[in-house]
Amino acid sequence: MNSKKIQITPTNLYNYEVRRKILLMYNMNKIVQHIWEAIRFENTEEITPVFDPDYPIRSTGDMRTWYTGKPCEFTKKSHINFCVFDSTWEASEAFEFDRNPNVEAWVKNDHLNFEIHYIWQGVVKKYRPDFIVRLVNGEHLILETKGQDTQRDKTKRRFLDEWVQAVNSHGGFGRWHWAVSLNPADVPGILEDAMREEG
């Protein structure tokens, strides 16, 4: 902190030690996040997946029966016969998955325990992407739906990208892609792009 490696704007705060320390204290989570990510990404030689020791491989066939009061709809191309929708946006995307010729199967990531760990402001969190899609070419797409894009969402996607790289590097689970849908109308294009994307 005394090395002046952390730049403060406006620079006249350097003349006021107490104000500078207060500013640093209020932004400590951001500072820790930034330093941690720089160290982590600069010192990573190889990315390898880490499996859950109790359930290293899961399947939609492992789903237990569960009940909900949320709106549900019957599905055609999902191994789970009904899909719970948290929004009309998700319902629109599910409808597109069922009718799109590029989709072989899909599932909403609800009660599947498919989680990607990430670090946000120095704290380990769990990220649960919205959908997993198996394309007709046998590859997989993780699709996240987002209305507004925040810094936290961008951090989640950096860890999602790292997860996809690790799984693709492992090679035992086929080829994976990820994308973000910012509008329900962009799903057909996202699916088309994933089909064309080369490894």
URPE-V778726 format. One record per residue. N is the residue number from 1. SS is DSSP state (alpha for helix, beta for strand, coil for the rest). Layout:
# URPE-V778726
n: <N | N>
ss: <SS | SS>
This chain:
# URPE-V778726
n: <1 | 2 | 3 | 4 | 5 | 6 | 7 | 8 | 9 | 10 | 11 | 12 | 13 | 14 | 15 | 16 | 17 | 18 | 19 | 20 | 21 | 22 | 23 | 24 | 25 | 26 | 27 | 28 | 29 | 30 | 31 | 32 | 33 | 34 | 35 | 36 | 37 | 38 | 39 | 40 | 41 | 42 | 43 | 44 | 45 | 46 | 47 | 48 | 49 | 50 | 51 | 52 | 53 | 54 | 55 | 56 | 57 | 58 | 59 | 60 | 61 | 62 | 63 | 64 | 65 | 66 | 67 | 68 | 69 | 70 | 71 | 72 | 73 | 74 | 75 | 76 | 77 | 78 | 79 | 80 | 81 | 82 | 83 | 84 | 85 | 86 | 87 | 88 | 89 | 90 | 91 | 92 | 93 | 94 | 95 | 96 | 97 | 98 | 99 | 100 | 101 | 102 | 103 | 104 | 105 | 106 | 107 | 108 | 109 | 110 | 111 | 112 | 113 | 114 | 115 | 116 | 117 | 118 | 119 | 120 | 121 | 122 | 123 | 124 | 125 | 126 | 127 | 128 | 129 | 130 | 131 | 132 | 133 | 134 | 135 | 136 | 137 | 138 | 139 | 140 | 141 | 142 | 143 | 144 | 145 | 146 | 147 | 148 | 149 | 150 | 151 | 152 | 153 | 154 | 155 | 156 | 157 | 158 | 159 | 160 | 161 | 162 | 163 | 164 | 165 | 166 | 167 | 168 | 169 | 170 | 171 | 172 | 173 | 174 | 175 | 176 | 177 | 178 | 179 | 180 | 181 | 182 | 183 | 184 | 185 | 186 | 187 | 188 | 189 | 190 | 191 | 192 | 193 | 194 | 195 | 196 | 197 | 198 | 199>
ss: <coil | coil | coil | coil | coil | coil | coil | coil | coil | coil | alpha | alpha | alpha | alpha | alpha | coil | alpha | alpha | alpha | alpha | alpha | alpha | alpha | alpha | alpha | alpha | coil | alpha | alpha | alpha | alpha | alpha | alpha | alpha | alpha | alpha | alpha | alpha | alpha | alpha | alpha | alpha | coil | coil | coil | coil | coil | coil | coil | coil | coil | coil | coil | coil | coil | coil | coil | coil | coil | alpha | alpha | alpha | coil | coil | coil | coil | coil | coil | coil | coil | coil | beta | beta | beta | coil | coil | coil | coil | coil | coil | coil | beta | beta | beta | coil | coil | coil | alpha | alpha | alpha | alpha | alpha | alpha | alpha | alpha | alpha | alpha | alpha | alpha | coil | coil | coil | beta | beta | beta | beta | beta | beta | coil | coil | coil | coil | coil | coil | coil | beta | beta | beta | beta | beta | coil | coil | beta | beta | beta | beta | beta | coil | coil | coil | beta | beta | beta | beta | beta | coil | coil | coil | coil | beta | beta | beta | beta | beta | beta | coil | coil | coil | coil | coil | alpha | alpha | alpha | alpha | alpha | alpha | alpha | alpha | alpha | alpha | alpha | alpha | alpha | alpha | alpha | alpha | alpha | alpha | alpha | alpha | coil | coil | coil | coil | coil | beta | beta | beta | beta | beta | beta | coil | coil | alpha | alpha | alpha | alpha | alpha | alpha | alpha | alpha | alpha | alpha | alpha | alpha | alpha | coil | coil | coil>
